[in-house]
């Protein structure tokens, strides 16, 4: 008979697999479950990494999950940026929106998003994707969880993920670079997901989930702002050299993203 801790791991794995499977069906049916599917993949990948000692036969699954999450991420980034930039333009006084700014944003992001969507569709017909989904379906039937996992062992792995997240955050705050803050964000996500898994076993896990979710959110906003500045810089250059367009508004949006990134750094320093 499996232990309560083994069941907690299996239930968490199965919940993510169900979301991924639903996302696969949705994508094939022309729906747009990009975000939810990617989050479920991230949760599953994190679980495979953090709780590797209580799992059997994971093989190259983590690499395959990262691969497909990366494909979805190319589409998701365009969605996030389009909403972000459109909202920012709507907040500007009309006299500061010079030229066809929204058209430039829409067309430039579409030029990236449409090929990214095609790649997702094409790879969903690949042997690699089929093999990945076959493994997940096998896991759904027979979760690769050690039969007798102790609560202590599970909490130990989750606590290790939390300590790593704390170290990454401290190092990132000392360093201050976007790359280090991004690494800290990923570690905070893993700590959050590990705490989510052990919620049925530990009342204190809910507080831990909230703590790392807040850090993850702030660092996520920072990363979005960092990515946005590079996208806006390219758009500004293109608009500034195209007849009938103007790079002025893109410069305003660029400055706005720099301010957001700085506020996020200040926020995470207070939390850290």
For each residue, the residues with C-beta under 8 A, 3 or more apart:
1:
2: 6 7 10 145 147 148
3: 6 7 147 148 149 150 151
4: 7 8 151 200 201
5: 8 9 54 149 150 151 153 154 201
6: 2 3 9 10 54 145 146 147 148 149
7: 2 3 4 10 11
8: 4 5 11 12 154 197 198 200 201
9: 5 6 12 13 47 51 54 55 143 145 149 154 197
10: 2 6 7 13 14 143 145
11: 7 8 14 15 200
12: 8 9 15 16 43 47 196 197
13: 9 10 16 17 44 47 139 143 145
14: 10 11 17 18 139 140 143
15: 11 12 18 19
16: 12 13 19 20 40 41 43 44 47
17: 13 14 20 21 40 44 136 137 139 140
18: 14 15 21 22 140
19: 15 16 22 23 36 37 39 40
20: 16 17 23 24 37 40 41 44 136
21: 17 18 24 25 133 136 137 140
22: 18 19 25 26 33 37
23: 19 20 26 27 33 34 36 37 40
24: 20 21 27 28 37 124 133
25: 21 22 28 29
26: 22 23 29 31 32 33 37
27: 23 24 30 31 33 34 37 120 121 124
28: 24 25 124
29: 25 26
30: 27
31: 26 27
32: 26
33: 22 23 26 27 36 37
34: 23 27 37 38 72 75 76 79
35: 38 39 76 79
36: 19 23 33 39 40
37: 19 20 22 23 24 26 27 33 34 40 41 72
38: 34 35 41 42 69 72 73 76
39: 19 35 36 42 43
40: 16 17 19 20 23 36 37 43 44
41: 16 20 37 38 44 45 65 68 69 72
42: 38 39 45 46 69 189 193
43: 12 16 39 40 46 47 193 196
44: 13 16 17 20 40 41 47 48 65
45: 41 42 48 49 62 65 66 69
46: 42 43 49 50 189 190 193 194
47: 9 12 13 16 43 44 50 51 193 194 197
48: 44 45 51 52 55 58 61 62 65
49: 45 46 52 62 190
50: 46 47 157 158 160 161 190 193 194
51: 9 47 48 54 55 154 157 194 197
52: 48 49 55 58
53: 153 157
54: 5 6 9 51 145 146 149 153 154 157
55: 9 48 51 52 58 144 145 146
56: 144 145 146
57: 144
58: 48 52 55 61 62 144
59: 135
60: 63 64
61: 48 58 64 65 132 135
62: 45 48 49 58 65 66
63: 60 66 67
64: 60 61 67 68 128 131 132 135
65: 41 44 45 48 61 62 68 69 132
66: 45 62 63 69 70
67: 63 64 70 71 128
68: 41 64 65 71 72 123 129 132
69: 38 41 42 45 65 66 72 73
70: 66 67 73 74
71: 67 68 74 75 116 119 120 123
72: 34 37 38 41 68 69 75 76 120
73: 38 69 70 76 77
74: 70 71 77 78 112 113 116 119
75: 34 71 72 78 79 113 116 117 120
76: 34 35 38 72 73 79 80
77: 73 74 80 81 227
78: 74 75 81 82 109 110 112 113 116
79: 34 35 75 76 82 83 113
80: 76 77 83 84 224
81: 77 78 84 85 105 109 227 228 231
82: 78 79 85 86 105 106 109
83: 79 80 86 87
84: 80 81 87 88 224 228
85: 81 82 88 89 105 228 232 253
86: 82 83 89 90 102 105
87: 83 84 90 91
88: 84 85 91 92 253 256
89: 85 86 92 97 101 102 105 249 253
90: 86 87
91: 87 88
92: 88 89 96 97 249 252
93: 96 97
94: 97
95:
96: 92 93 248 249 252
97: 89 92 93 94 101 249
98: 101 246 248 249
99: 104 239 244 245 246 248 249
100: 103 104 244 245
101: 89 97 98 104 105 239 249 250
102: 86 89 105 106
103: 100 106 107
104: 99 100 101 107 108 235 238 239 245 250
105: 81 82 85 86 89 101 102 108 109 235
106: 82 102 103 109 110
107: 103 104 110 111
108: 104 105 111 112 231 234 235 238
109: 78 81 82 105 106 112 113
110: 78 106 107 113 114
111: 107 108 114 115
112: 74 78 108 109 115 116
113: 74 75 78 79 109 110 116 117
114: 110 111 117 118
115: 111 112 118 119
116: 71 74 75 78 112 113 119 120
117: 75 113 114 120 121
118: 114 115 121 122
119: 71 74 115 116 122 123
120: 27 71 72 75 116 117 123 124
121: 27 117 118 124 125
122: 118 119 125 126
123: 68 71 119 120 126 128 129
124: 24 27 28 120 121 129
125: 121 122 129
126: 122 123 129 130
127: 130 131
128: 64 67 123 131 132
129: 68 123 124 125 126 132 133
130: 126 127 133 134
131: 64 127 128 134 135
132: 61 64 65 68 128 129 135 136
133: 21 24 129 130 136 137
134: 130 131 137 138
135: 59 61 64 131 132 138 139
136: 17 20 21 132 133 139 140
137: 17 21 133 134 140 141
138: 134 135 141 142
139: 13 14 17 135 136 142 143 144
140: 14 17 18 21 136 137 143
141: 137 138
142: 138 139
143: 9 10 13 14 139 140
144: 55 56 57 58 139
145: 2 6 9 10 13 54 55 56 149
146: 6 54 55 56 149
147: 2 3 6
148: 2 3 6
149: 3 5 6 9 54 145 146 153 154
150: 3 5 153 154
151: 3 4 5 154 155 201 202
152: 155 156
153: 5 53 54 149 150 156 157
154: 5 8 9 51 54 149 150 151 157 158 197 198 201
155: 151 152 158 159 198 201 202
156: 152 153 159 160
157: 50 51 53 54 153 154 160 161 194
158: 50 154 155 161 162 191 194 195 197 198 205 208
159: 155 156 162 163
160: 50 156 157 163 164
161: 50 157 158 164 165 187 190 191 194
162: 158 159 165 166 191 194 195 208 212
163: 159 160 166 167
164: 160 161 167 168 187 190 191
165: 161 162 168 169 184 187 188 190 191 212 215
166: 162 163 169 170
167: 163 164 170 171
168: 164 165 171 172 180 183 184 187 188
169: 165 166 172 173 184 187 188 215 268 272
170: 166 167 173 174 272
171: 167 168 174 175 180 184
172: 168 169 175 176 177 180 181 183 184
173: 169 170 176 268 269 272
174: 170 171
175: 171 172 180
176: 172 173 180 181 265
177: 172 180 181
178: 181 182 222 223 226 261
179: 182 183
180: 168 171 172 175 176 177 183 184
181: 172 176 177 178 184 185 219 222 223 265 268
182: 178 179 185 186 219 223 226
183: 168 172 179 180 186 187
184: 165 168 169 171 172 180 181 187 188 215 219
185: 181 182 188 189 215 216 219 220 222 223
186: 182 183 189 190
187: 161 164 165 168 169 183 184 190 191
188: 165 168 169 184 185 191 192 212 215 216 219
189: 42 46 185 186 192 193 212 216
190: 46 49 50 161 164 165 186 187 193 194
191: 158 161 162 164 165 187 188 194 195 208 212
192: 188 189 195 196 208 209 212 213 216
193: 42 43 46 47 50 189 190 196 197
194: 46 47 50 51 157 158 161 162 190 191 197 198
195: 158 162 191 192 198 199 205 206 208 209 212
196: 12 43 192 193 199 205 209
197: 8 9 12 47 51 154 158 193 194
198: 8 154 155 158 194 195 201 202 205
199: 195 196 202 205 206 209
200: 4 8 11
201: 4 5 8 151 154 155 198 205
202: 151 155 198 199 205
203: 206
204: 207 208
205: 158 195 196 198 199 201 202 208 209
206: 195 199 203 209 210
207: 204 210 211
208: 158 162 191 192 195 204 205 211 212
209: 192 195 196 199 205 206 212 213
210: 206 207 213 214
211: 207 208 214 215
212: 162 165 188 189 191 192 195 208 209 215 216
213: 192 209 210 216 217
214: 210 211 217 218 271
215: 165 169 184 185 188 211 212 218 219 268 271 272
216: 185 188 189 192 212 213 219 220
217: 213 214 220 221
218: 214 215 221 222 264 267 268 271
219: 181 182 184 185 188 215 216 222 223 264 268
220: 185 216 217 223 224
221: 217 218 224 225 260 264
222: 178 181 185 218 219 225 226 260 261 264 265 268
223: 178 181 182 185 219 220 226 227
224: 80 84 220 221 227 228
225: 221 222 228 229 257 258 260 261 264
226: 178 182 222 223 229 230 257 261
227: 77 81 223 224 230 231
228: 81 84 85 224 225 231 232 253 257
229: 225 226 232 233 254 257 258 261
230: 226 227 233 234
231: 81 108 227 228 234 235
232: 85 228 229 235 236 250 253 254 257
233: 229 230 236 237 250 254
234: 108 230 231 237 238
235: 104 105 108 231 232 238 239 247 250
236: 232 233 239 240 247 250 251 254
237: 233 234 240 241 247
238: 104 108 234 235 241 242 245
239: 99 101 104 235 236 242 245 246 247 250
240: 236 237 245 246 247
241: 237 238
242: 238 239 245
243:
244: 99 100
245: 99 100 104 238 239 240 242
246: 98 99 239 240 249
247: 235 236 237 239 240 250 251
248: 96 98 99 251 252
249: 89 92 96 97 98 99 101 246 252 253
250: 101 104 232 233 235 236 239 247 253 254
251: 236 247 248 254 255
252: 92 96 248 249 255 256
253: 85 88 89 228 232 249 250 256 257
254: 229 232 233 236 250 251 257 258
255: 251 252 258 259
256: 88 252 253 259 260
257: 225 226 228 229 232 253 254 260 261
258: 225 229 254 255 261 262
259: 255 256 262 263
260: 221 222 225 256 257 263 264
261: 178 222 225 226 229 257 258 264 265
262: 258 259 265 266
263: 259 260 266 267
264: 218 219 221 222 225 260 261 267 268
265: 176 181 222 261 262 268 269
266: 262 263 269 270
267: 218 263 264 270 271
268: 169 173 181 215 218 219 222 264 265 271 272
269: 173 265 266 272
270: 266 267
271: 214 215 218 267 268
272: 169 170 173 215 268 269
